[in-house]
Amino acid sequence: MNKSLKINAILNTVRMSLKIIFPLITFPYVARILGTQRLGQINYVQSIINYMVLIADLGISTYAVRECAKIRSNKEKTEMFCNEIFSINIITTIITYILFYMGILFIYSLHQYRKLLLIMSISVMFNAIGSDWINSVFEDFFYTTIRSLFIQIFNLVCLFIFVHKENDIYIYAVLLSLNTILMGVINFVYCRRYVHLKFVIPKHVWNHIKAMMVFFANTVAVTLYCDSDTIMLGTMCDAYYVGLYAVAVKIYTVFKNIGAAVIVVTIPRLANYYQEDTDKWKNLIIQIVEVFTLFLPPLVTGIFVLARPIIIFLGGNQYLQAMPALKILSLSLLVALYSGIFTNCINITQNKEKINLVATICAATINILLNIFIIPVMQHNGAAITTLIAEITVVIVCCCLNKDIWQIIMSKSYILIILLQAVIGCFIIVIIHRIVMFFFDSIIFEVVFTVLSSILAYFVILILFRNKYVMNLINKFRNPLC
């Protein structure tokens, strides 16, 4: 049953990379067709739908992956557990729709977005029906990768066929929902190879809900400091600034999701290791931290120095005011992914999710309070600053409340050597970018030469330092049968 963790990580990374490739194709097109104002409307409504998904999910996904991974070898127990969780999710989704329709009726500020809200809310039910967490439990990342590829290709074709002018905003909203609808239908059928999902009366409903509420509260807090920026920006300023912020957040989100994809595939394995072999658990966490330290700082540096051409490529010159926000969010990316390791790989697998709850509540509170004062003055740039502060807060609180984090990370000094290599790589990237800027005016040449030269230079640096991961990779190429 234990599939290759490296292959799982690669497959899930490929799946999340598709979320970069396709937005890189579609977002510039959509940004130009819809314009800043209508793009801001779409993102404002999407933020509200995200809250619907959050309430309907009730912390189910994370809880189910961790608990079901422990019993997946027992088919009878797994079937019963999955059906109970599925049924609870359907009930919470129905309750969410009731609250949603009441909100549309009685909250006046939502009336102008009524049509968009109704269209995009369709995806919430199919998100529950799909029960994608089952694929994570059984580490079936090959299927999820292929599924994502075909659905996104289909969606891409539909986008270019049907969206041609500003008034096609509602068609675009349908296409956004279509991804989740197709995924839900396909997944419901595919999951039958593992379990036969059906609605049942949960026997252990209160035990499940009691455990899920900690995850739910944690997710609420995370969503508050992630999505509250967009909602508060739209409420306190204007949809124009939401549109600017959307471009910066789009880039931040796709790279954050790629990192999260690697983290997610390790949770079922880490949950098993923590029960059976704590040394394996500890070594895997160290390996995750080392790999992230090796690649994350240079990636963030690349986004920071190339912020201008990235913005122009995605949205055009009309979105250049989003450049400072993107630079700030690139720094937030560095903190956010380490935060993901601490909260998911360590705290959750140690059953210390209450620490995550405390950390995210602190982060959400600070984020919202700072937004009240900073957004009216700095608009989208202020929202980016508060996101960075919130991510830092999560890391600080986790490290203070769980002493195991520092003991695990610092138990092997090699992490400091890798950090030194990464910092040198960051300086090299900045120097290379300066040189490229001196010789080329074209943003295409700026991006291509900076990226390719930086990758080559960093690879050489790692070879000179005899980095163990790079040397292992080279040895595998030399001896592919070993």
MIKESE-488728 format. One record per atom (N, C-alpha, C): residue in one letter; x, y, z. Coordinates in steps of 0.001 Angstrom, whole numbers, plus 500000, padded with zeros to 6 digits. Example, Ala and Ser with C-alpha at 12.3 -4.5 7.8 and 13.67 -1.06 7.14 Angstrom:
REM residues 2
A513190494310507800/A512300495500507800/A513200496700507800/S512850497750507080/S513670498940507140/S512900500030507870/
***
This chain:
REM residues 482
M500820498794500000/M500000500000500000/M500856501259500000/N502058501176500614/N502920502347500687/N503542502648499326/K502964503580498634/K503477503980497334/K504688504882497537/S505481505038496499/S506683505859496599/S506326507297496951/L506899507768498060/L506602509126498494/L507145510147497508/K508296509832496892/K508874510739495895/K507968510851494669/I507458509689494227/I506560509703493064/I505274510450493397/N504743510225494605/N503544510952495037/N503782512448495038/A504933512847495570/A505264514274495630/A505397514857494227/I506044514094493337/I506207514565491953/I504855514694491267/L504006513658491428/L502683513685490791/L501838514844491310/N501849515024492622/N501038516106493179/N501608517467492815/T502929517545492700/T503554518786492259/T503199519085490807/V503177518027489985/V502760518195488588/V501322518700488531/R500475518098489363/R499065518513489400/R498932519983489774/M499688520393490782/M499625521787491204/M500310522691490183/S501312522156489486/S501966522943488439/S501007523258487302/L500068522346487082/L499041522608486077/L498238523853486437/K498145524091487754/K497432525280488218/K498251526550488000/I499523526373487661/I500341527518487261/I500267527692485751/I500444526584485045/I500507526659483584/I499211527208482997/F498088526668483449/F496809527091482876/F496440528531483245/P496639528964484509/P496412530383484793/P497349531304484014/L498584530845483769/L499500531659482968/L498968531852481545/I498205530846481083/I497598530959479760/I496306531774479808/T495479531489480822/T494135532082480857/T494073533452481515/F494872533651482588/F494724534884483368/F495021536150482568/P496110536172481785/P496343537382480981/P495178537665480030/Y494616536616479468/Y493476536762478555/Y492257537310479301/V491954536694480443/V490779537105481228/V490955538522481764/A492163538843482249/A492421540175482811/A492203541264481775/R492578540986480553/R492418541984479488/R490977542058478973/I490308540915478911/I488932540886478418/I487969541516479429/L488070541101480675/L487129541582481687/L487477542969482204/G488761543296482268/G489170544581482818/G489291544518484332/T489913545530484901/T490204545546486339/T488944545488487193/Q487910546259486808/Q486686546352487602/Q485964545008487687/R485727544380486539/R484987543116486533/R485808541963487105/L487115542024486900/L487979541022487524/L487901541136489040/G487838542357489519/G487677542585490954/G486365542018491474/Q485290542146490684/Q483990541589491074/Q484056540065491198/I484697539433490199/I484833537971490225/I485595537518491465/N486687538206491774/N487507537816492926/N486805538091494246/Y486000539145494279/Y485229539451495490/Y484217538340495759/V483497537930494712/V482514536856494849/V483197535525495176/Q484342535274494534/Q485076534036494793/Q485487533940496255/S485836535067496860/S486200535074498275/S485019534657499147/I483827535111498781/I482622534736499530/I482336533248499356/I482486532742498125/I482276531310497871/I483282530473498659/N484496530986498799/N485513530279499596/N485052530094501033/Y484336531086501557/Y483799530958502913/Y482693529905502963/M481898529817501894/M480882528757501820/M481531527377501864/V482574527205501060/V483287525923501026/V483864525610502399/L484377526619503042/L484973526459504376/L483944525953505378/I482768526586505394/I481725526192506346/I481211524795506023/A481005524523504745/A480497523213504346/A481496522101504671/D482777522393504523/D483811521389504771/D483942521058506257/L483804522053507113/L483801521882508576/L485060521174509096/G486184521374508400/G487422520737508840/G487515519270508478/I486562518806507629/I486461517381507312/I487698516866506587/S488176517598505585/S489241517092504716/S490489516692505490/T491003517601506307/T492242517315507045/T492034516215508070/Y490913516295508779/Y490590515280509796/Y490456513898509165/A489739513824508053/A489480512540507404/A490766511905506876/V491639512717506279/V492899512180505754/V493736511581506878/R493848512305507984/R494682511814509087/R494103510550509714/E492805510556510019/E492205509432510722/E492017508214509834/C491606508439508581/C491362507303507686/C492676506647507257/A493752507430507218/A495062506861506861/A495500505804507876/K495005505919509102/K495382504977510159/K494663503630510011/I493491503631509351/I492682502405509297/I492461501912507860/R493170502498506879/R492872502203505485/R493131500747505094/S493889500026505892/S494137498606505600/S492940497729505973/N492024498283506772/N490811497566507174/N489641498079506333/K489223497290505337/K488220497747504369/K486880498070505029/E486468497234505977/E485165497436506615/E485132498735507417/K486176498953508216/K486240500181509008/K486358501418508114/T487141501281507055/T487324502391506120/T486014502768505454/E485256501757505024/E483964501994504366/E483010502727505306/M482942502269506535/M482043502889507505/M482469504325507809/F483762504511508008/F484281505851508317/F484001506815507169/C484295506396505930/C484116507273504766/C482652507644504556/N481746506698504740/N480329506988504568/N479806507939505632/E480305507792506852/E479884508703507920/E480381510121507643/I481636510238507233/I482200511551506940/I481499512177505735/F481250511374504698/F480539511840503506/F479154512367503884/S478444511658504725/S477088512052505130/S477096513339505944/I478060513442506845/I478185514680507626/I478454515859506698/N479290515638505690/N479631516706504743/N478413517151503937/I477554516213503534/I476328516571502806/I475415517420503692/I475280517042504960/I474426517791505894/I474961519207506102/T476267519333506329/T476848520664506552/T476740521534505301/T476783520902504139/T476651521652502886/T475242522208502733/I474239521405503060/I472846521871502997/I472630523047503949/I473164522941505157/I473049524042506133/I473738525293505597/T474883525101504944/T475621526233504371/T474793526949503310/Y474108526188502459/Y473265526796501427/Y472121527602502040/I471545527117503120/I470466527848503793/I470975529196504297/L472141529172504949/L472745530419505445/L473108531356504289/F473584530770503199/F473976531546502021/F472795532292501420/Y471675531599501228/Y470498532241500636/Y469911533302501562/M469993533089502857/M469550534110503811/M470428535352503694/G471745535128503502/G472662536254503349/G472349537075502110/I472066536391500999/I471740537100499757/I470468537929499923/L469504537394500656/L468219538093500833/L468324539314501730/F469111539202502807/F469074540233503841/F470285541169503881/I471384540813503186/I472552541705503171/I472510542537501895/Y472220543810502044/Y471973544680500892/Y473189544795499974/S474398544847500559/S475607545043499754/S475876543876498804/L475232542729499049/L475435541563498187/L474467541524497013/H473454542392497018/H472423542346495984/H473011542562494586/Q473989543450494461/Q474560543722493140/Q475368542535492599/Y475758541622493496/Y476526540453493091/Y475663539182493067/R474345539343493170/R473452538207493358/R473607537147492262/K473623537584491024/K473688536638489908/K475009535859489921/L476123536568490151/L477423535902490219/L477478534917491387/L476925535320492515/L476928534461493697/L476149533170493452/L474997533281492824/L474179532098492558/L474878531142491593/I475519531712490575/I476224530867489596/I477390530135490247/M478220530878490964/M479451530297491489/M479228529426492722/S478057529563493352/S477766528746494533/S477438527294494179/I477128527041492907/I476790525671492478/I477918524700492802/S479159525195492726/S480321524324492917/S480432523766494332/V479800524416495304/V479965524013496703/V479424522598496940/M478241522307496406/M477656520975496587/M478517519898495925/F479023520190494735/F479830519197494034/F481182518987494704/N481644519990495422/N482880519842496199/N482693518793497289/A481500518797497898/A481193517801498936/A480981516422498334/I480261516356497219/I479979515072496567/I481269514383496113/G482223515181495624/G483477514627495110/G484329513932496140/S484298514417497393/S485082513804498486/S486518513506498064/D487208514527497604/D488557514337497062/D489559513869498109/W489215514038499375/W490111513612500448/W490350512090500426/I489418511333499836/I489584509875499759/I490811509520498927/N491050510264497855/N492227510016497021/N493511510287497780/S493486511278498665/S494672511565499479/S494919510445500482/V493845509920501060/V493977508817502028/V494696507628501401/F494305507296500162/F494882506137499479/F496061506517498573/E496515507755498705/E497695508261497994/E497586508034496484/D496396508254495957/D496161508044494524/D496364509367493775/F497604509811493698/F497890511106493091/F498057511018491575/F498203509795491063/F498251509630489611/F496892509994489006/Y495831509460489607/Y494484509760489126/Y494172511252489216/T494472511864490379/T494130513285490556/T494897514168489579/T496113513754489236/T496906514524488273/T496311514444486871/I495981513222486418/I495389513037485089/I494027513730485015/R493254513594486063/R491927514234486108/R492052515746485964/S492957516331486711/S493141517786486654/S493573518236485264/L494444517451484638/L494935517799483306/L493787517887482299/F492953516853482244/F491880516824481251/F490800517864481533/I490463518049482802/I489432519040483134/I489907520449482801/Q491168520738483085/Q491665522087482819/Q491832522344481320/I492185521323480563/I492241521486479106/I490850521786478559/F489864521039479026/F488476521259478601/F488023522672478962/N488347523092480179/N487958524430480631/N488650525516479822/L489912525280479471/L490681526238478675/L490047526430477297/V489680525329476666/V489048525397475347/V487741526172475427/C486937525875476438/C485654526573476621/C485864528069476840/L486917528420477578/L487195529829477858/L487433530616476568/F488280530089475710/F488602530795474467/F487444530779473468/I486556529794473596/I485403529735472696/I484305530711473122/F484056530819474436/F482855531514474909/F483098532889475544/V484320533199475970/V484576534478476652/V485351535410475727/H484679536475475250/H485302537381474279/H485131538861474631/K484236539199475563/K483981540605475880/K483642540745477359/E483572541992477828/E483334542273479243/E482049541642479759/N481005541667478931/N479712541145479357/N479690539625479506/D480792538971479133/D480880537514479290/D481336537117480691/I481241538039481607/I481661537783482981/I480884536617483595/Y479602536488483234/Y478785535407483801/Y479146534055483186/I479525534066481933/I480005532824481309/I481297532385481977/Y482154533362482257/Y483412533051482939/Y483146532485484334/A482130533019485011/A481762532511486334/A481301531053486248/V480548530732485195/V480104529343484982/V481308528426484773/L482268528882483990/L483451528061483714/L484283527834484973/L484344528839485833/L485068528671487093/L484426527579487944/S483086527549487950/S482358526537488720/S482439525171488060/L482576525165486732/L482572523916485980/L483706522987486382/N484859523549486745/N485990522724487193/N485593521828488359/T484976522447489371/T484592521707490577/T483449520745490295/I482513521150489433/I481372520286489099/I481852519007488428/L482712519148487423/L483239517972486720/L484066517097487654/M484890517736488481/M485713516988489428/M484828516195490387/G483745516811490869/G482856516144491811/G482185514923491214/V481683515064490009/V480988513954489345/V481955512803489056/I483094513136488451/I484081512112488093/I484616511416489340/N484891512201490360/N485488511642491569/N484517510729492314/F483243511102492324/F482235510287493014/F482188508886492402/V482296508823491084/V482285507533490388/V483600506792490617/Y484715507502490517/Y486030506863490618/Y486291506296492017/C485800506972493034/C486063506554494417/C485500505173494743/R484637504656493879/R484041503341494122/R485086502223494109/R486249502497493564/R487316501482493601/R487871501315495017/Y487611502292495866/Y488068502227497263/Y486906502014498221/V485888502856498092/V484705502767498951/V483469503082498116/H482315502537498535/H481053502841497872/H480331503895498713/L480487505143498308/L479920506241499085/L478398506226499033/K477798506367500187/K476338506486500267/K475986507260501534/F474785507823501505/F474350508605502661/F473856507658503755/V474386507846504951/V473985507025506096/V473711507941507287/I473098507377508294/I472938508100509558/I474196507832510380/P475055508835510560/P476329508609511264/P476124508149512705/K476762507040513066/K476650506528514438/K477566507287515397/H478689507751514864/H479666508427515725/H479752509915515380/V478597510485515058/V478583511852514539/V479210512843515507/W478906512731516794/W479417513729517747/W480914513554517984/N481389512327517935/N482834512104518065/N483582512731516897/H483019512550515696/H483634513137514508/H483608514657514579/I482439515194514882/I482279516656514885/I483167517298515947/K483246516664517111/K484088517194518183/K485542517316517728/A486027516281517033/A487409516309516543/A487562517283515376/M486540517321514498/M486623518171513308/M486563519654513643/M485916519999514749/M485727521413515077/M487043522140515304/V488049521411515802/V489364522030515987/V489962522372514625/F489861521414513683/F490356521665512332/F489543522770511654/F488227522756511883/F487356523769511285/F487705525161511798/A487844525276513107/A488183526572513694/A489522527066513170/N490454526136513006/N491761526493512466/N491637526977511019/T490827526264510219/T490641526650508823/T489946527997508710/V488985528252509598/V488302529553509620/V489306530671509844/A490177530464510825/A491174531489511132/A492125531704509956/V492551530596509314/V493441530710508151/V492746531476507031/T491500531123506766/T490753531772505694/T490526533242505992/L490329533554507258/L490114534952507639/L491300535821507242/Y492510535322507538/Y493649536172507209/Y494125535982505774/C493553535005505056/C493885534855503627/C492878535590502744/D491588535393503016/D490551535956502152/D489966537260502668/S490153537550503961/S489580538787504495/S490215540011503833/D491465539862503374/D492124540976502676/D491310541417501464/T490899540437500653/T490149540748499434/T488790541344499765/I488096540731500734/I486759541216501091/I486837542615501702/M487782542830502613/M487912544146503253/M488387545192502250/L489233544775501326/L489708545685500285/L488542546126499402/G487680545161499031/G486520545487498207/G485503546331498942/T485390546120500255/T484413546855501061/T484905548256501402/M486192548387501761/M486713549661502259/M487260550546501135/C487618549941500002/C488171550743498902/C487276550626497668/D487701549792496704/D486964549708495449/D487360548432494747/A486500547945493849/A486797546727493096/A488057546886492252/Y488419548123491920/Y489637548371491138/Y490870547864491879/Y490940548157493187/Y492085547723493984/Y492049546210494220/V490830545650494270/V490710544200494369/V491292543550493111/G491029544171491956/G491573543664490701/G493089543702490677/L493678544799491177/L495141544893491259/L495704543828492197/Y495054543700493345/Y495499542733494345/Y495361541305493823/A494326541087492994/A494069539753492458/A495246539245491632/V495887540143490880/V497020539739490052/V498177539276490933/A498491540053491963/A499585539686492872/A499261538402493634/V498017538282494089/V497616537105494861/V497612535856493989/K497245536017492714/K497234534879491795/K498612534215491735/I499650535023491594/I501016534497491513/I501435533889492846/Y501137534594493918/Y501452534115495270/Y500767532776495546/T499503532670495149/T498708531481495447/T499198530252494695/V499518530410493403/V499922529229492640/V501240528652493153/F502173529507493521/F503443528996494054/F503251528417495453/K502364529020496220/K502065528494497551/K501407527126497441/N500540526962496449/N499865525679496252/N500827524577495819/I501836524950495042/I502833523954494636/I503587523435495863/G504001524343496725/G504665523927497960/G503743523100498830/A502481523533498911/A501505522799499711/A501265521399499159/A501397521242497825/A501196519933497202/A502206518920497718/V503434519360497899/V504475518475498440/V504159518133499895/I503706519131500639/I503393518925502060/I502232517962502224/V501197518126501413/V499976517329501543/V500240515839501382/V501074515477500408/V501295514044500154/V502036513364501307/T502686514132502145/T503457513528503242/T502606513264504482/I501437513896504587/I500643513795505816/I500201512368506123/P499607511616505150/P499229510236505485/P500428509391505924/R501559509533505239/R502758508757505577/R503293509176506949/L503336510457507212/L503827510933508500/L502926510488509651/A501615510451509404/A500676509997510443/A500963508541510812/N501272507713509792/N501627506313510060/N502966506198510770/Y503958506945510283/Y505286506902510882/Y505268507319512352/Y504477508342512660/Y504463508844514044/Y503947507781515010/Q503039506924514515/Q502515505843515352/Q503482504670515440/E504166504376514328/E504949503145514242/E506456503335514438/D507004504444513934/D508457504623513967/D508771506123513992/T508995506673515172/T509214508119515303/T510517508574514652/D511487507668514546/D512740508038513873/D512505508305512390/K511703507447511751/K511352507671510339/K510570508969510192/W509678509202511127/W508871510434511123/W509774511666511203/K510708511639512121/K511624512752512316/K512523512961511106/N513055511879510544/N513946511980509384/N513229512525508156/L511972512122507984/L511202512621506841/L510941514121506970/I510635514561508175/I510410515992508398/I511689516781508115/I512821516278508598/I514105516944508344/I514363517050506846/Q514071515969506127/Q514268515959504683/Q513375517006503998/I512125517107504440/I511199518100503868/I511726519510504100/V512165519792505318/V512675521129505657/V513912521450504822/E514802520476504678/E516032520699503902/E515731520992502434/V514826520222501848/V514483520431500430/V513833521796500228/F512941522175501134/F512296523487501028/F513324524610501191/T514271524426502095/T515302525443502316/T516206525562501095/L516393524467500396/L517250524450499213/L516643525236498056/F515326525130497876/F514699525706496684/F513852526949496930/L513321527097498132/L512363528180498377/L512974529587498349/P514085529852499075/P514649531210499034/P515035531674497630/P515698530837496788/P515978531277495414/P514702531544494604/L513669530735494813/L512403530954494113/L511798532298494484/V511769532578495768/V511221533856496251/V512028535026495696/T513348534881495681/T514206535932495130/T513903536163493656/G513698535073492915/G513364535187491503/G512063535938491276/I511034535617492058/I509751536323491939/I509921537802492282/F510727538086493307/F510921539470493758/F511567540315492667/V512660539823492073/V513388540630491080/V512651540696489741/L511808539694489470/L511094539657488195/L509632540091488337/A509326540784489417/A507937541187489683/A507341542001488535/R508117542939488002/R507588543819486940/R507223543038485677/P508149542245485088/P507759541497483882/P506652540479484133/I506614539900485328/I505551538940485642/I504194539639485617/I504106540810486236/I502853541580486259/I502437541964484845/I503383542456484059/I503069542872482683/I502590541676481870/F503238540544482048/F502863539347481300/F501455538887481655/L501137538897482945/L499844538382483379/L498690539341483100/G498907540630483354/G497794541558483248/G497988542730482311/G499221543021481961/G499494544182481125/G499901545383481963/N500223546478481289/N500705547677481977/N499671548272482933/Q498391548004482681/Q497344548564483542/Q497390548001484963/Y498124546883485155/Y498216546264486478/Y499570546507487162/L500383547416486606/L501725547630487157/L501711548107488608/Q500621548741489018/Q500531549184490419/Q500495548012491394/A500306546801490863/A500295545616491725/A501697545113492046/M502728545707491430/M504094545214491583/M504586545250493039/P504401546341493791/P504852546321495198/P504154545232496011/A502863545008495750/A502128543970496478/A502703542594496193/L503076542343494927/L503665541054494572/L505006540849495279/K505818541882495358/K507107541769496046/K506917541444497526/I505939542082498128/I505655541818499546/I505151540389499729/L504254539967498836/L503696538617498936/L504735537538498631/S505759537879497843/S506825536897497593/S507565536587498894/L507745537597499730/L508352537376501048/L507417536562501938/S506122536832501799/S505125536076502562/S505141534606502175/L505410534331500898/L505486532951500412/L506562532168501151/L507697532807501390/L508805532171502096/L508364531713503483/V507650532593504175/V507203532287505537/V506058531278505523/A505132531443504573/A503917530621504539/A504213529135504376/L505186528798503554/L505460527384503305/L506179526715504478/Y507027527466505169/Y507593526913506408/Y506483526748507445/S505575527700507470/S504415527598508353/S503621526336508044/G503475526015506738/G502759524808506340/G503420523536506840/I504751523521506830/I505485522355507351/I505231522199508845/F505311523305509578/F505135523247511035/F503726522814511415/T502733523387510738/T501340523123511120/T500847521760510643/N501215521369509420/N500693520130508843/N501576518914509124/C502852519045508820/C503743517891508955/C504062517559510408/I504160518565511245/I504553518319512637/I503347518339513576/N502660519476513665/N501583519605514655/N500434518633514415/I499958518539513165/I498808517672512898/I499157516200513109/T500317515764512629/T500677514349512794/T501003514012514245/Q501299515033515057/Q501507514828516493/Q500211514983517292/N499097515182516580/N497800515450517233/N497828516726518070/K498597517701517610/K498681518985518309/K498026520097517485/E496891519743516851/E496224520728516007/E495694521939516788/K495564521797518104/K495115522942518912/K496149524067518887/I497428523711518731/I498469524739518590/I498236525513517293/N497880524789516228/N497564525464514964/N496414526428515133/L495425526006515918/L494252526853516146/L494643528149516844/V495457528027517894/V495911529225518613/V496709530142517688/A497605529539516899/A498459530319515995/A497644531061514949/T496685530372514351/T495903531005513289/T494910532026513826/I494394531798515030/I493514532807515647/I494300534091515903/C495510533936516424/C496368535110516644/C496643535827515319/A496982535039514286/A497297535617512970/A496088536317512373/A494915535674512465/A493695536261511898/A493312537546512608/T493439537544513925/T493099538736514710/T494003539907514345/I495297539635514303/I496258540681513944/I496011541174512520/N495741540232511610/N495516540579510207/N494315541502510040/I493194541138510652/I491968541927510502/I492114543304511143/L492709543342512322/L492891544633513009/L493804545562512214/L494892545008511690/L495805545825510893/L495154546269509579/N494327545395508983/N493631545755507745/N492754546991507917/I492121547077509079/I491218548200509339/I491957549536509225/F493207549547509673/F493964550797509689/F494843550986508446/I495368549884507904/I496343549993506822/I495702550044505442/I494645549246505199/I494032549203503865/I493521550565503395/P492839551358504247/P492376552667503760/P493516553585503315/V494709553362503846/V495857554225503532/V496677553658502376/M496923552338502387/M497832551728501416/M497143550788500426/Q495819550663500512/Q495017549833499609/Q495595548410499469/H495832547962498233/H496266546587497986/H497649546288498574/N498506547293498629/N499831547093499230/N499706546855500732/G498768547540501349/G498512547336502777/G498010545932503061/A497134545423502172/A496631544060502325/A497765543043502243/A498727543287501359/A499878542383501225/A500749542411502480/I500940543586503045/I501755543716504262/I501131542954505421/T499814543078505585/T499148542395506698/T499183540876506511/T499160540409505265/T499283538967505002/T500656538463505441/L501698539219505125/L503057538857505538/L503160538793507056/I502616539782507733/I502665539820509205/I501909538631509794/A500773538289509187/A499971537155509670/A500735535842509540/E501407535647508415/E502176534413508212/E503327534309509216/I503985535427509471/I505070535440510465/I504535535085511844/T503342535582512164/T502718535302513460/T502495533810513656/V502030533118512611/V501792531674512706/V503081530938513041/V504164531288512356/V505454530625512589/V505931530863514018/I505840532091514475/I506318532431515821/I505537531676516889/V504215531677516774/V503373531009517785/V503626529507517794/C503718528894516605/C503980527449516529/C505308527081517177/C506332527867516903/C507656527586517471/C507683527787518983/C506895528719519470/C506851528976520912/C506085527897521667/L505004527389521060/L504139526433521754/L504538524975521540/N505294524704520472/N505747523331520226/N507268523316520137/K507888522985521247/K509351522995521313/K509979521933520404/D509191520922520026/D509716519860519161/D510155520406517804/I509548521503517364/I509855522045516043/I511325522396515922/W511815523189516880/W513225523592516832/W514148522401517070/Q513742521490517966/Q514587520321518243/Q514738519441517004/I513650519300516242/I513691518480515026/I514540519145513953/I514276520422513714/I514958521142512636/I516451521258512897/M516810521549514136/M518214521791514453/M518949520539514915/S518275519371514845/S518925518148515316/S520067517715514395/K520053518210513157/K521141517940512210/K521647519266511655/S522918519501511796/S523495520800511437/S523504521053509934/Y523208520010509120/Y523285520164507666/Y522309521220507158/I521251521482507907/I520273522488507499/I520914523863507399/L521883524141508274/L522574525437508241/L523449525557506999/I524056524448506595/I524885524451505383/I524007524694504155/I522847524030504124/I521914524228503007/I521421525670502962/L521148526239504128/L520697527627504193/L521761528571503637/L523016528305503963/L524117529116503429/L524170529008501909/Q524030527804501388/Q524033527604499936/Q522881528367499274/A521702528331499896/A520525529020499352/A520719530532499351/V521303531060500434/V521541532514500522/V522519532962499441/I523579532183499237/I524536532502498166/I523820532478496816/G522966531486496625/G522188531400495400/G521312532623495181/C520723533146496253/C519877534344496164/C520685535556495694/F521874535737496251/F522733536849495833/F523121536718494360/I523416535500493933/I523776535264492533/I522618535628491610/I521379535286492011/I520191535598491197/I520030537101491026/V520235537849492112/V520121539317492051/V521173539902491112/I522400539402491224/I523494539894490363/I523208539573488895/I522773538324488645/I522462537926487266/I521364538808486682/H520351539091487462/H519247539930486975/H519736541332486621/R520620541880487434/R521175543213487161/R521948543211485829/I522720542174485630/I523507542077484391/I522579541953483183/V521568541095483297/V520610540910482201/V519880542220481895/M519480542954482933/M518787544238482754/M519671545245482029/F520981545147482244/F521919546084481613/F521997545857480099/F521855544592479687/F522022544264478272/F520708544175477486/F519590543899478179/F518330543672477461/F517222544594477966/D516421545124477044/D515247545930477390/D513964545101477328/S513974544036476569/S512786543201476386/S512474542422477668/I511200542421478079/I510825541686479292/I510917540178479061/I510735539749477809/I510851538322477509/I512294537857477721/F513242538635477170/F514653538294477372/F515035538416478847/E514475539414479511/E514769539610480934/E514398538377481739/V513205537844481498/V512733536678482245/V513503535418481839/V513593535176480533/V514213533940480046/V515676533833480465/F516452534895480215/F517882534849480541/F518122534830482046/T517305535559482791/T517469535559484247/T517182534182484828/V516084533573484402/V515688532269484942/V516701531184484556/L517024531090483274/L517937530038482823/L519337530201483414/S519840531431483410/S521181531683483961/S521221531422485463/S520153531783486150/S520098531582487606/S520057530106487963/I519259529340487214/I519183527894487468/I520552527246487262/L521203527601486168/L522521527027485870/L523546527421486934/A523565528705487289/A524526529187488277/A524303528530489642/Y523052528410490039/Y522738527812491345/Y523111526328491357/F522878525655490240/F523241524247490132/F524755524069490285/V525507524956489673/V526973524906489785/V527406525138491232/I526774526088491884/I527090526383493295/I526853525148494164/L525726524485493936/L525398523300494737/L526385522163494484/I526857522051493253/I527876521036492947/I529190521365493664/L529572522641493623/L530814523062494287/L530749522807495792/F529556522969496370/F529377522736497801/F529121521252498119/R529090520438497071/R528819519003497228/R527503518762497956/N526481519520497565/N525158519364498179/N524679517920498013/K524223517323499109/K523927515883499087/K522771515541498154/Y521800516423498039/Y520659516128497172/Y521054516201495694/V521844517190495350/V522304517325493967/V523264516202493614/M524140515857494529/M525092514777494255/M524371513432494117/N523338513226494920/N522533511999494786/N521841511958493431/L521359513118492993/L520696513208491690/L521675512890490555/I522872513459490652/I523902513205489632/I524293511736489611/N524427511139490782/N524792509714490861/N523716508813490263/K522455509222490411/K521362508431489837/K521384508483488316/F521757509645487776/F521876509765486323/F523068508944485804/R524127508898486592/R525293508112486191/R525008506614486281/N524241506241487333/N523940504820487539/N522423504637487630/P521718504746486530/P520253504722486553/P519665503406487060/L520429502339487028/L519902501049487482/L520113500817488967/C520846501712489610/C521133501527491031/C520003502052491898/
***
